[in-house]
């Protein structure tokens, strides 16, 4: 018998934090969902994207952000995977004790374009 939040070839239901609130997502096996956002700021812009995919026995999550301000351009992102869709208690968001997937980071990156141009 599998754990209550485990994925085994069935619909995957999990919670993510988007635009200041918890959002419940349901994905069928093989289904993918993307969310993109962006806005101007007082010094430049902020933008980002998230893509979740039901891989049959786990959920993959690819994410990235890009922005520019007075210090220059900065981008970062990565990819994570989750086999357990509940169990990650997060107390700092709007919903008390929100329950999120237990994400395992596969890789991540960060680019500080000004620092890289300066040779750091």
Helices and strands as residue ranges (DSSP letters): E 12-18, E 21-27, E 32-40, E 45-54, E 59-69, E 72-82, E 88-90, E 98-100, E 104-112, H 113-117
